[in-house]
Amino acid sequence: MRRTIILASLFALGAGVALAQSSAIEQRKAKFKEMGGAAGPIGKMMRGEEAFDLAKVQSGLKTIQANAKVLPTLFPPDSKTGDTKALPAIWENKAKFDAIFPKLEAAAGAALTAVKDEATMKAEMPKVLGNCGGCHNDFRAK
């Protein structure tokens, strides 16, 4: 009986760890998907594929800014493996990785204030999106 209780406890503990790992991965994937959805229309505006829409730009920047605050917390050490494109470099260079998000948050906030028209959007958005590229290039599997 005691052995059964111990085995059941170990199983529950293992399931809890797997659930926490899966939860962090799923949460960060959802946040990145939101950011991609927010950046997509802005990218189309920058390429001239969509008309400039200040409300869409502001909404997108607010999403990017908000998610940049949360994302660093969604890479705990126990979420290195699973259904993720996160590279081991994240945990090997955690300080560099974590430093990207405050820069992204600040750039999105600055752009939110600065963007008033298409010209200012085209001037500000590379500053925001450059942070995305830095992370994708160094910390995400292709």
Secondary structure in CASP SS format (residue, H / E / C, confidence):
PFRMAT SS
TARGET T0000
AUTHOR 0000-0000-0000
METHOD secondary structure of the structure
MODEL  1
M C 1.00
R H 1.00
R H 1.00
T H 1.00
I H 1.00
I H 1.00
L H 1.00
A H 1.00
S H 1.00
L H 1.00
F H 1.00
A H 1.00
L H 1.00
G H 1.00
A H 1.00
G H 1.00
V H 1.00
A H 1.00
L H 1.00
A H 1.00
Q H 1.00
S H 1.00
S H 1.00
A H 1.00
I H 1.00
E H 1.00
Q H 1.00
R H 1.00
K H 1.00
A H 1.00
K H 1.00
F H 1.00
K H 1.00
E H 1.00
M H 1.00
G H 1.00
G H 1.00
A H 1.00
A H 1.00
G H 1.00
P H 1.00
I H 1.00
G H 1.00
K H 1.00
M H 1.00
M H 1.00
R C 1.00
G C 1.00
E C 1.00
E C 1.00
A C 1.00
F C 1.00
D C 1.00
L H 1.00
A H 1.00
K H 1.00
V H 1.00
Q H 1.00
S H 1.00
G H 1.00
L H 1.00
K H 1.00
T H 1.00
I H 1.00
Q H 1.00
A H 1.00
N H 1.00
A H 1.00
K H 1.00
V H 1.00
L H 1.00
P H 1.00
T H 1.00
L H 1.00
F C 1.00
P C 1.00
P H 1.00
D H 1.00
S H 1.00
K C 1.00
T C 1.00
G C 1.00
D C 1.00
T C 1.00
K C 1.00
A E 1.00
L C 1.00
P C 1.00
A H 1.00
I H 1.00
W H 1.00
E H 1.00
N C 1.00
K H 1.00
A H 1.00
K H 1.00
F H 1.00
D H 1.00
A H 1.00
I H 1.00
F H 1.00
P H 1.00
K H 1.00
L H 1.00
E H 1.00
A H 1.00
A H 1.00
A H 1.00
G H 1.00
A H 1.00
A H 1.00
L H 1.00
T H 1.00
A H 1.00
V C 1.00
K C 1.00
D C 1.00
E H 1.00
A H 1.00
T H 1.00
M H 1.00
K H 1.00
A H 1.00
E H 1.00
M H 1.00
P H 1.00
K H 1.00
V H 1.00
L H 1.00
G H 1.00
N H 1.00
C H 1.00
G H 1.00
G H 1.00
C H 1.00
H H 1.00
N H 1.00
D H 1.00
F H 1.00
R E 1.00
A C 1.00
K C 1.00
END
